[in-house]
Amino acid sequence: MDKIEAKHLENYFKITQEALEKAKATPENLDMENAREDFLKMVESYIADAKHFEKEKKIVDAFAAINYAHGWLDAGARIGLWDVDDNRLFTRDAKTAAKKEE
């Protein structure tokens, strides 16, 4: 399949909204080092998936997987899991983070 049908988009909106509601719960103990390692594993897995889908000529799936990978990277930057200073690659860079902390 080389296109995204409306039903797939609708399903992802529904699942994402449901996940957002569950994600609003605050964890008791947050270990940032373990979170950092977990995020990096997810990024690497999604990149590998994207490459696999590309080889299989599943371009939509490859595109989705590489966007998930970047989403994990960007989310990690937003919560401060890595020190980044590049607002071309991330929605939060070191300069933005410093201004927010002031």
N, C-alpha and C positions, 0 to 999 in steps of 0.2 A: 504494500500500500504506500503510495507516494503523496497522500494528502491527509489532512486532518478533517474529519467529519464533525459536524456540529454536535452530534451526540457525545463524541469523545471530549470535546471542549466542555460541554455541559457537565459531564461526569467529573472532569478534573476540577472545575469550579466547585462542585459539591464536595468532593473529597478534601480539597484545600481548605474550604470554609470550615468543615468539620474538624480538620487537623488544627486549624487556627484556634478554635474554641478550646480544644484539649490542651494546646500549648500554653494557654494563659495561666495554667497552674504553675506555681513556683516550686522548684525542687528544694528539698531540705538542705542537701549538701552538694555544692557544685565544685568539682575538681577541674580547674581550668587546664591543667596539663593533660589530663586524660581526655578532656573535651577537644583540645588541640590535636592530639594524636588521632582521635576518632574522626574529626573533621577531615584531616589530611587523608585518612584511609578512604573515606567516602569520595573525596575528590578523585583520588587515584582510581578507584573502582569505576566511577562514572566516565572517566576519560577512557579507560580500557573498554568499557561497554560501547562508548561512542565509536572507537576505532573498529570494534567488532562489527557493529551495525553498518558502518561505512563499507567495510569489506564485503558485507552481505548485500550491499546496495539498498539498504533500508535507511534512506537519507533522512526521512522524518524522525525516525527513532534515534539516529545518530545526532541530529540537531537537538532533539530533546535531551539526550544524555549529556552532551557537551554543555548545554545550558544549565542543567542540574549541577554539573561539576563547578561551573563558574558561580552559580548561586551559593554553593557551599563555601567557596572561597570568599565571596563577598560577605556572606553572613558571618564568617569567622573574623573578617576585618572589622565589621560593624561592632562586634562584641569584644574586640581587642585581643583575639587569639594570636595575631601576628602583627608585627610592626611594619606597617606599609606607609609609603609616602608617594602614592601615585593615584591621583583622582581620575586618571584615564582607565585604570583597571579596576578600581574599587569605588564604592559610594562613600567610603570613609577612609581618609588617609591620615597620616600622623598630624598634619596641620589642622585638619578638621577636628580630630580628637582633642588636640591641645586647646583649641578654642572652646570646645564644649565643656572641658574640665575647669575652665577659668571661672 
